[in-house]
Amino acid sequence: MFDKDPSRIDKFVKVREIIFLLNNVKAAVEKDMEDNPVLKEYGIDKVRRGETIEIPRWIAEELEEEGLVKSLEEGFEVELFRVLNREKLQGMYQLSPVKTDFYLRLRRYLINLRKRKKEAFDRFRIYAQDFIKIRLSKVLSLAISSTNIEQATSNMTPEEIALYKEVKEIADLWKKTMMGEEA
């Protein structure tokens, strides 16, 4: 119909997620580890309980699942509640600033929480959906009404900007068509 590939945003997010998982994070060692083949690939031969190491996020997630390390990042639940409350206070056309990797961390948190704690996942998912609905509503409103792209997208994440541009392009084409203008 509009000759758009709906998987473009999905592909965009997956590429961003791969890059995100390759970024280093700090983790506290919970159990002594010696001759861990994965850590050896990153030049870490042995680590002792209490030490802090910096390793790619995907490795930290795997080691955390095994109880070997603990991530030193801020608890994501706290961050989600803070940004959700801040977002609710903003006007219809105002987006509060969030970190550029917010949705990537949200995705990873939900994936990991789903594996470990079903009841906590169900509760947290409701808050995540509330946040996404509020932000989505604002992004869509800005896409159909805003003429200044830089101002409209200043507090958007890369995922929201991709959505904004797709919706804006379709909405602008639709408006021109309805007005009898050349597309």
C-alpha positions in Angstrom: 0.0 0.0 0.0 2.6 2.6 1.1 5.5 0.4 -0.1 7.0 0.3 3.4 8.8 -2.6 4.9 7.3 -3.0 8.4 10.4 -4.9 9.6 12.7 -1.9 9.1 12.2 -0.7 12.7 12.6 -4.2 14.0 15.9 -4.6 12.1 17.0 -1.2 13.4 16.3 -2.2 17.0 18.1 -5.6 16.5 21.2 -3.9 15.2 21.2 -1.4 18.0 20.7 -4.3 20.5 23.7 -6.2 19.1 25.9 -3.1 19.5 24.4 -2.6 23.0 25.3 -6.1 24.1 28.8 -5.7 22.9 29.4 -2.6 25.1 31.3 -3.1 28.3 29.6 -2.9 31.7 31.0 -3.1 35.2 30.2 -6.1 37.3 31.1 -7.2 40.8 32.5 -10.7 41.0 30.3 -12.9 43.4 32.4 -16.1 43.1 36.0 -16.8 42.4 36.6 -17.7 38.8 39.7 -19.2 37.3 40.3 -20.3 33.7 36.9 -19.3 32.5 37.2 -19.7 28.7 34.9 -16.7 27.9 36.8 -14.4 30.3 40.1 -15.6 29.0 39.1 -14.3 25.5 39.0 -10.8 27.1 42.3 -11.2 28.8 40.9 -12.1 32.3 42.6 -15.2 33.6 41.2 -15.3 37.2 39.1 -13.0 39.3 38.3 -13.1 43.0 35.0 -12.5 44.9 34.7 -8.7 45.5 36.7 -7.6 42.5 35.1 -5.4 39.8 35.5 -6.3 36.2 34.5 -4.6 33.0 33.2 -7.0 30.3 30.7 -7.0 27.4 27.1 -6.8 28.5 26.2 -10.2 27.0 28.9 -11.9 29.0 27.8 -10.1 32.2 24.2 -11.2 31.6 25.3 -14.8 31.2 27.6 -14.8 34.2 24.9 -13.0 36.3 22.4 -15.7 35.4 24.9 -18.3 36.8 25.4 -16.3 40.0 29.0 -15.5 39.2 28.8 -11.7 38.9 26.3 -8.9 39.8 25.8 -6.0 37.5 26.8 -2.6 38.9 24.2 -0.6 36.9 21.4 1.2 38.6 18.3 -1.0 39.2 16.2 -0.7 36.1 12.9 -0.8 38.0 13.8 2.4 39.8 14.6 4.1 36.6 11.4 3.0 34.9 9.3 4.2 37.7 11.1 7.5 37.7 10.8 8.1 34.0 7.1 6.9 33.9 6.1 9.4 36.6 8.0 12.2 34.9 6.4 11.3 31.6 2.9 11.4 33.1 3.6 15.0 34.3 4.6 16.3 30.8 2.1 17.8 28.4 0.7 16.0 25.4 3.4 17.3 23.1 6.3 17.2 25.6 8.6 14.3 26.0 10.8 14.0 29.0 14.4 13.1 28.3 15.4 9.5 28.7 18.7 7.8 28.1 19.3 6.9 24.4 19.7 3.2 25.4 16.5 3.2 27.5 14.4 0.9 25.3 17.4 -1.5 24.8 17.8 -1.8 28.5 14.0 -2.2 28.9 14.0 -5.0 26.4 17.0 -6.8 28.0 15.5 -6.3 31.5 12.1 -7.8 30.4 13.8 -10.7 28.6 15.9 -11.6 31.6 13.1 -11.0 34.1 10.7 -13.3 32.1 13.3 -16.1 32.5 13.8 -15.8 36.2 10.7 -14.4 38.0 7.3 -14.8 36.3 5.3 -12.9 38.9 7.7 -10.0 38.9 7.7 -10.0 35.1 3.9 -9.7 34.9 3.9 -6.7 37.4 6.9 -4.9 35.7 5.4 -5.5 32.3 2.4 -3.4 33.2 4.6 -0.4 34.1 6.6 -0.9 30.9 3.5 -1.0 28.8 2.2 2.2 30.5 5.4 4.0 29.7 5.4 2.8 26.0 1.8 3.8 25.5 2.4 7.3 26.8 5.5 7.8 24.8 4.0 6.2 21.7 1.0 8.5 21.9 3.2 11.6 22.2 5.5 10.5 19.3 2.5 9.9 17.0 1.0 13.2 18.0 4.2 15.0 17.2 4.6 13.2 13.9 1.3 14.3 12.6 1.4 17.9 13.9 5.0 19.0 14.1 6.8 20.9 11.4 10.1 21.4 13.3 11.7 17.9 13.2 14.8 18.9 15.4 12.6 20.4 18.1 10.1 17.5 18.0 12.8 14.8 18.2 15.1 16.5 20.7 14.1 14.2 23.6 13.4 11.1 21.6 15.4 7.9 21.7 16.8 6.6 18.4 13.9 4.0 18.3 11.4 6.8 18.7 13.0 8.9 16.0 12.8 6.0 13.6 9.1 5.6 14.3 8.5 9.4 14.2 10.1 9.6 10.7 8.1 6.6 9.4 4.8 7.9 10.7 5.5 11.5 9.6 6.3 10.4 6.1 3.1 8.4 5.8 1.0 11.1 7.4 2.4 13.8 5.2 1.8 11.7 2.1 -1.8 11.0 3.3 -2.4 14.7 3.9 -1.1 15.7 0.5 -3.2 13.0 -1.2 -6.4 14.1 0.7 -5.7 17.7 -0.3 -5.3 16.7 -4.0 -1.7 17.7 -4.1 1.1 15.8 -5.8 2.8 13.3 -3.5 
